Amino acid sequence: MILVNTDYITGKKLEMLGLAKGSTIQSKHLGKDITQGFKTLVGGELKAYNEMMNEARAIATKRMVEEAEVLGADAIVNIRYASSAVMQGAAEVIAYGTAVRFVGEE
């Protein structure tokens, strides 16, 4: 599966199949949440939250690819990511793009 954030793939003619999306909501356990809260007092990178968001993006991407595979896609173009806080210490990440099939060489 080819994943790109452009609306084309050089040398490929694309047939649009539809939207492919994947999402997840992730949180850290209370202990990590408390320690990261203390970290905000002194500043610096919140590594536990960074790890949480990296994991969330990976899960959302995997789910998007699985949805595209069900549509019979060869690739997903114009991929975007969005995130939002759903509560203290928890975030939703969504990955979405257009599932496409290759229909020949240009």
BELZI-V183293 format. One record per backbone hydrogen bond with DSSP energy under -1.0 kcal/mol. NH is the residue of the N-H (numbers start at 0). CO is the residue of the C=O. If there is no record, write none. Layout:
NH:CO  NH:CO
This chain:
1:73  3:75  11:8  12:103  14:100  16:98  17:98  19:96  21:94  23:92  25:90  27:88  32:28  33:29  34:30  35:31  36:32  37:33  38:34  39:35  40:37  42:38  46:44  49:45  50:46  51:47  52:48  53:49  54:50  55:51  56:52  57:53  58:54  59:55  60:56  61:57  62:58  63:59  64:60  65:61  66:62  67:63  68:64  69:65  70:66  71:68  72:67  73:99  74:99  75:1  76:97  77:5  78:3  79:95  81:93  83:91  85:89  86:89  89:86  90:25  91:83  92:23  93:81  94:21  95:79  96:19  97:76  98:17  99:74  100:14  102:12
